[in-house]
Structures are given as structure tokens and as C-alpha cells.
Amino acid sequence: MTNMTKISAQQAKERLKGFDEFATKTLEAWKAPGAAVAVIADGEVVHSAGYGLRDVAKNLPVTPETLFAIGSCTKAFTAFDIGLLVDEGKLAWNTPVQHKLPTFRLKDPVATATANAKDLLMHRTGLPRHDNAWYGSPHNREELMERLHTFQPSLGFREAFQYNNLMYMAAGYLAGHVGGSSWETVTKERIFDPLGMTHSNFSVHVSEKADNAAQPYLWTHDAATLVPFRDLDHIAPAGAINSNLIDMVPWLLMHLNGGVHNGKQMIKPETLKQMHAPHIAMPLPPESPWITYPVVQNTTYALGWAGQTYRGRTMMRHTGGIDGFITFVSFLPEEGVGTIIFTNVGLDLPAAALHCHVYDRLLDLDQPDWNERMKAHYAKLNEMGEKAKAGFIDTRKPDTQPAHPLADYAGEYEHAGYGKITVSVDGTRLVATFNGITYTGDHHHYEVFRLENEDREMLLPVMFTGGFGGEIAGVQIPLEPTVEPILFARIQKEPDDHVS
């Protein structure tokens, strides 16, 4: 790193003139409630501001103190916890998890025996997302840990990158166990407290009671709609931290300063380098805007951070998204600048537009209209979604009937890892409730039904399976697209015990 590449605080302030106008236009373009943006340059906060509203109904503004859910930006904290334990000699990056957690078990016996902290943190266990197993699940963290072995891998162990929230839950559980407490306690005592992150918390139940917390708004039908806070306590190490600009600034500065905060080395430089190093290739998903607009290239995953180049500059970043919130945290190590972007609308494109515009200004580059570009990309995503939906509908074989009366499909079905799904009948339609979300729909063909949740624009095709006696034995649902549909077995009702 040389001083020639550094961007001074004064340069950054000059280049950010006019950003407020762009931020306001972004909220207007997307009908988004609010946002908060902080920018760091050369060790200083050169910009920190709130835009729009944290609560539309009460007309309350966003401020730098407003709490937002940071989602998967939590993962960098979990990786940092592991790094601190490595520094203390309580853990090694390559120690098999099972040596510290004998109950840790995956479906793949090789992964069970040899997976280490790095494998969990760089998403290379062979396990795909299986997000529907935890999203809205009533099971607590210990119960989810016990169910890890029920989830089907889609690739071989260490074969490739596959983003997985459950493995970060496991990494946080490991950190808490090795640290002699819980993930929350380890993170608070070893990260929050030293950095002075006094406003931050680990549960939306805390944010809900706070005086200055953003309300979550989900983007559906081209509008932002207020939704309930999403409880992530059971999978907290993967994405449950709630914070504000005031607290996140020292966290980001510490990463830019090589692990130093207020003159004190919080973590060994070589350990931090491990967290920032490019460990595994991370292909862009087909829906990524960076395929259409290739300003982002060379994407890799480190440990709790992703690496990439932005218009030719090395960037570390992570995105966080959960019901009603999107967060971008990023920095350019060679230029010494970084940014934190919060929005309280569950669509990543407005935050991406703000993110790109900030760096175009900081780097003194041309400034394409990122709102226009992201709007065009959003239209493309909609078109892809409609084509996929139409493609499924087009598979329908006409003039077919269910094999049973609708009432026969009603009941409870269970998978060892995914939990229960309840099916009932409403007139001529089936109603399915899974992890707190209700889907309603009609017969598609044969034993397949097409169920939807219109509020969330979600489609749930289900196929019932039969037994040799003609009974309905289970239901298959494609909840994880990279593996075979998940089979829920029918729960048989206990016979009445009363004696007549």
C-alpha cells in the first residue's frame, strides 16, 4: 500500500458534494422509506447522514443513530470471534469442528469428521443453502444444530463455494462453546464492548422496543409495505445483529486500520489477513446486476467477507438482507475508504445504487445513473420471474384430476430437518402453512398442486405421494433447488383410546 493510492479526507468530502441529492432521488425512484449512509476516508468519518423515514406511519426521520438490521453483515463478526479464539490458542483454523463439538454432524461422513472453522466460514462443506429449513422455523439454535445431518448436500465436501447460513450458525455456536458462553456473549464482550458499540443488539425484540429503530418494509407489487420484524434468534450468528452508523463506523475503521482500535491491537494482523484473504472462488449468480453491468469482477469469498474488484480497485464487502432491511458494508483497503449503507426496504437494488454511486464519487470516476441501471435490471428480473412462473404453468397436463377427494390431503406432514407443514381445505382450494407462511392454491395436474402467497409473491408447487394401499403417504416440495424435492412424511393420527 502506498500513499499515492490513498484518498484523503478532504478529497473525499469534496467528491461527495451532491451525494445527498442522489440519495434523496434514490428513495424517490424506488418509493423506499429510508436509508442511512456513512463514509470513511483516511481514518475519518467524512459523511454520516440519514435520509427519508424510519417509520412512515409516524413520519419519523432516519438519523445516524437509527437502528437497522444488518443481516448477513453479521457474518464478519462471527468470523472475527473465531479469529480471536485462534489468537488465544483456544482453536486453530484447521481444527475439525467435531474435536470441539462432538455432536456436530452432517450427512456426509467425511465432512462430519474433517470440517473445520474455515470450511464453515468460507461456505465449502458441500451443503447448499437449505434456507427454508430455518426461515420462520420454530426450532431453537440447539435443535437446528441437531438437525444438520438431515440436510442433503448437493456437492462434494470442499468442492465449491455454496453460501450457507446454517454453517454460520454452527460457526457461532462453536465460538460460544469454545469461549465458554454463547455467541452473543462472546461477540458483546470481545467486539461490541471494546469498540464501544453500545447501541447494537442481537435480537429484533430489542430493536422493537428501541426509541430510534427503523421499521421493516418489504418490496412487493412495486411498493414498500410494512411487515413484522423477522426473529433470527435461532440462527443469530448468520445474521441477527442490529446496529446503526455510530456503532458500525469503529468496526469498519478497525478493519481498515489492520485490527487496531484506539491504538490497541484487537486481533493479530496475520489473523485479520486470513479473514480478508481470497479463499475460494464465488461465482456470480445469474440474477446478479454485475453480469449486466460488469463493474464488479473477480469475486471470491474470504471469512465473513467477500472479495472483488470494483472498477479495477480491490474491495472487501458483504451484503445483508432480511425481511424489510438491506445493508452494504464495504471498504477499499488500498485507497483507505469505506462505506456503510442501510435501507429499510427489502430490495437490494436501491442500496446497490447508493453503494456504486458513493464509490464512483470517491474514486473520481464517471457517474452513470445507477438508479436507471438498477431499474432496468429490476425489470429484467421481473421478466425472468414471470417466464419461470409461466414455464411451470405451461407444464400442466389438461383434463387431469386429483387421485383423492380434497379432504383426504388435509393433515400434518413432517421432515426431520425442515419440520412440519400443515395442509387444510378451504372450499375448492388447498391451504398449506409452513414456518408461519400460508399458501393457497389449486390443482395443477395429477397429484401436483400450485400454491401461492400473493402478499410475498411466492410460489410453492407441491406433489403428494401415495402408499401401496392407495393412501396419501407424503408430500414433496422443491424447497432447495439444488437437491431433490424435500419429502415430508404424513403424520398418522393416533387412534382414539376411549372405550365405548
N, C-alpha and C positions, 0 to 999 in steps of 0.2 A: 504494500500500500504506500502510495506517495502523496505528498501534499498537492501535487499537480491535479489529482483527480478529486480532491475534496471540494465540497460545496460549502462555502462559508455561510454563517447565519445571516449575514447581511445580504448576500446573493439570493438566498432562499426567500427572504422577506420581500425583496424586490420582485422576484419572479412569481411570487404568489399573489401579487396585486391583481385583483379581478377574479380571484378564485371564489369569493363569496357570491358573486353574481352567477357563476356557473353552478355552484351548489344549489342556489335557490331555483335556477332553471331546471336542474335535475329533478328536484322534488316535484315541481310543477309538471314536468314532462311525464313522470311516472305516476302522478297522483299519489305520491308517497307521503306518509305523515311527517317523518322527521329523520334527522341524521346528525351525527357529531363527528368532527374531524380534528385530529391533532397531527402536526408535522414537526419533526425534529431535524435539526441540521447542526452539525459541528458541536454536539453536546448541549444544544439549547432548544427550548420549545419556541418555534418561530410562528406557530399558528395553533390556536385551540379555540374551537367555536362550536356552538350548537345551531342547528337550522330546523325550522319547522316545529312540529308539535310532538311532545312525548305522549300526550293524551288529547285526542281530537275532541271528544265529548266535553271535556272540561276546559278546552282551549289553553292547555298548559304548554309552555315552550320547552324545547330541548336546551340544556345548558351543558357545559363541560363536566358538571357534577352528576348528570343524569346516568342512571344505571341501565345498561343493556346486557342482554345475554350474549356471551362471546362464542358460544357453540364450540366447534372443534378447535378454535384457537386455544382452548383448554389443553389440548394435547401437548403443546410445548411445555406447559407447567408439569405435566406428568412425566415427560421425558427428563425434565430438569430434576425432578425428585429422584429419579433413578440415577442420574448423574451425580447428585450429591451423595447418595449411598455408595456409589462407586468410589468417590473421593475418600469416603470414610472407611473404605475397606470392608464394608458390610455386604458388598455384592460386586460381582465382576460382570462386565458386559456379556461375556460368553458363558456365564454360569447357567446351566439348564434350570428353567423355572421350577421344574419338579424337585430339584435339590432343596429349594427353599419352601415350595408349596407342594407337598407330596400328593395332595388331592387334585392338582392340576391335571386335566385330561382332555385331549382332543380325540377326534375319531381316528385320525391317522396315528398309529402307534409310534412311528418314527418321530413325528412332530411332538407327540406327548413326551417322549424320552429326551429329546435334544433341543427343543425350542428354548431359546434364551431371551433375555430382555431386548436385545437388538432385534430379534426376529419379530417380537410383538410390536416394537416401536416403528419398524420400517415396513410393516404390513406384508410379510413374506411367509406366512405359515401355511399357505395353500387354501385358507378359508376365505370364501367371498364374504360380502357384506352381511347377509342374513339380518338386515336391519329390522325387518318385520317381526323378528323374534323378540326384540326388546322395545320397539317403539310402542308406547302405551301399555306395555306389559305390567301386570300386577305383581310380578315376581321381584324380590329384592336382589341386591347385588350377590349375596351368597348363593341364592337359588339359581341365578343366571350362571354363576361360576360352575355350579354343579351340573348344569345342562350343556356346557360347552362341547362335551363329547357326542352330543346328539346331532350336531350340525354337520352336514355333508361338505367336505372340501370339494373344490372344483378344479384345483391344480395340485401338483406335487409340492411337497414341503420345499421352501426356498426356490421354487421355480420362477416366480414372478411377483411383482407388486400387485396386491389386491387390497384396497382400502377396507379397513375393518374396525368398527367401533368397539366390538366385543373384545378384541385383543387389547385395546387401550384400557378398557375396563379392567381386564386381567392385569395389565401392567401397573395400574394404580392400586389394585388390590395387593399385588406383590410389594409395591413400595410401602404401603401401610403395614403389611405383615412384617417385612424386614425392619421397618422403622419402629416397630413395637407399638403401633397405634392404628390409625386409619389413614386413608389417602387424604382426607380433609385436614386432619391434624398435622400430618407431615407437611402438606402444602402451606398451611397457615403459618406454622412455626418456622419453616425453613425458607419460605419465599415471601409470603404476604407480610409477615411481621418485619423482617429485615428491610424490605423495600418500602415500608410504610403504606401498604395497600389496605388502609383501614376501612374503606367503603365497600370493598369487594366481598362477595359471599359465594356459597356453594349450592344454593337452592333458590328456585324461583319463589318458594314460600316465604323466604326472607325479603326478596325484592318486592313481592306483592304488598308487603306492609311498609315499605320504604316511602318517604315523603317525595323523593325525586327519582322515580323509576319510569322508564318508557313502557308503554303498553304495547303488546304484540298485535301486529296486523298481518293477516295472510292475504297474499295476492291471488285472487280468483276472479274470473269473469272480467278481467281488465280493471279491477278496482281493489282497493285495500279494505279489508273487513276485519273488525276486531275479533280476536279469537282468545280462548283461555291460554294462560301460561302453560307451557309444557313441562311437566315434572320429569326431571332427569336424574333424580337422586340415585336410582338403581344403577345407572351407567355413568355416574358423575365424572370419573377420570377421563372419559372420552369427550365431555362437552358441557359440563354443568356450571362453569364459573360465570358469574355476573359481575361486571365491573364498569368503570367509567374512564373518561380520558385522563383524569387526575391520577388515578392509580396505575393505569396502563403505561403512562409515559416513563416512569422509572424502570419498569420491566423491560421496555424496549430499549431505553438508554443503556441499561446494564448489558444487553446483548451486543449493542454497538460498541461498548467500551471493553469488550473482551472479558466479561464477567465481573467487572469492577463496579461497585456502587458506593458512593461517598468515600472513595479512597480505599475501600475494603474489597479484597478478592473474595467473592461469594462462592465461586466454583473454579476449579483449576482450569487454566487456559486450554490445556490439551483435552480436557473433558468437554468443554464447550465446543472445541473444534470438531469433536466426534458428533456432537448434536447438529452441527451446521454442515458437515461433510456430505457430499452426494453419495449415498449408499446404494441406491437401486433406481433403475430407470422407471419413470412414471409416465406411461403413455397418456396423451390427451384423450378424453372421452369424445365420442362422435358429436355430442351436443355442445362441445366447448366453443365459445366465440373465437378462441385463438386459432382455430382451424380456418375460420373465415378471415380473421384479421391477425396474421402471424407476427404480432409484436412480442408475443411470449413464445419462447423456444427452449430447447434443451432441458425439459422438465425432468426433475429427479425428486426422490424423497430422501430426506435425512432422518432425523429422530425428532418427531414432533414439529418439524418444519419441512416445507418443500423448497427445493432449489430450482432456479430457472434463470433465463436471461430475459430482461425487458428492454427491447430495442437495443440489444447488444450489451447491456450492463448486467452484471451479476446481481441477482436479487434473491433474498430469503423471504418467504412469506407463508402465511396459512390463512385459509378462509374458514369461517364458522357460520353454520346455518342451522337454525332450529325454528320451530313454529313462530313466525312473526318477527324474526331477527336475522340479520346478516352482518357479519363482522369481517373486515380485512385488516390483518396486521402484517406489515412488511418492512424491509429495510434493504438499502444498497450498502453493503459493507465498505466498498472502496470509496464511494462518494460520501459516506458518513451521514446519510439521511435516512429517515424512516417515517412511516405514517400509520395511524390507527384510524379506521373508518367504521363507524357504527351506523346501521339503519334499523328502524323498527318496522320493516316490511319484509315479508318472507319471499323475496325475489332477489337473486344476487346481481342482476344486471344494473340496477341503479348504483349500487356500491362499486361495481366494476367500472362504471363510467367515471365516478368520482376518483377512484384509485388511479386509473390511467391518466386522467387529466392532471392530477397532482404531480405525477412523475414527469409528464411531458413538460410541465412548467418548471419543475426543479431542475431538469436536465437541459432546459432552454432549447427544446426541440419544437418542431411544428406541432400545432394543437388541432388534430382532427376533431370533428364533432362526435364525441363518444356517445352522447345520448342518441343521436341519429343512427349511429352504427349499431348500438345495442337494441334500439327499437327494431331495426331491420332484422337483427338476429332473433329477437323475440318472435317476430312474425314467422321466421323460418322454423323456429321450434314449434310454434303452434301448428304450422303446416305438417311438420313431421308427426306430431301427436295425432292430428286428425287422420293422416294417412294410416298410422298404426291402428287406430281405432277402427277405421273403415276396413282395413285389411282383415281384422279379426271378424268383423260383422260379415264380410264377404265370404268367410269360410262356412257360413251357415248352410246346412243342408235343409231345404224346404220340406214341408209336409211330414215332419217327424214329430213324435210325441214322447213325453217322459215315460219311463217304464212303470212308474208308480203314480198313484194319486199324490197331489202336492203335500197333503198332510203327512204322508209317510216319510218325507225328507226332514221334517221337523225333529230337532233333538240336539244333543251336545256331541261334539267331536273333539278329539284331543290328539296332540302331538307332544312327545316327551320334551321337546325343546321350545316349540312355538306356543304351547299352552292350548287353550280351548277356543273353539268357535261355536257359537250358538246359532242355530237355524230355526226360524219360525215362518209361519204363513200369514200373509195379510191379503185376504181376498184371493185374487188370482196370481199373487206375486210372492216370491220368496224374500225373506229378510234375514240377513246374516249380520251378526255382531261379533267383531274380532278386535281385541285390545282397545275397546272403547269407541270404535268407529263402526257405524251402522251402514250397511249397503243394502239396496233394494233393487230387484230386477226380475226379469222374465226368462222364460225358457228360450234357449238358443237352438240347440238340436240334441237329439238323443238324451244323454244324461248330463249335458252341459247347460249351465245357466249363466247368464250375463248380468252381474250385479254391479251397481254403481253407487257412489256417494257424490251427488251433484255439487254439494257445497265445496268439496275439496277437489272436484274434477278427477276422481279416482275410479278406475275400472277394476273389478275383481271377477274374472272368469273362474267358475268352479265346476268340477266334474265329479259326480257321485259314482262310487264304485260298489259293486254288488258281491254278495257271497254266493256259495254254491246252492244255498237254499232259496235264492231269489231275494233275500233281504238286502237292505241298504247297509253296507258294511263300513263305508268311509267316504271321505271327500278329499279330492286332490286340488290344490291351489298353487299356481305358479308365483309364490311369494319371493323367491330368489331366482332371478332369470338365468343364472349360470349353472344351476343344477336341476335335476328332475323336480317336477312339482312336489310340494310338501304334502304328505299323506297324513290326514287326521283320521284316526280310527273312531268309529261310533262308540260312545259310552252307553253300555247297556243298562237299562233301568233295573234296579233291584226289584224282585217280586214282592208283592205285599206280604207282610208277615202275619197279618191278623187272621184269626180263625173264625169262621162263620158259625 
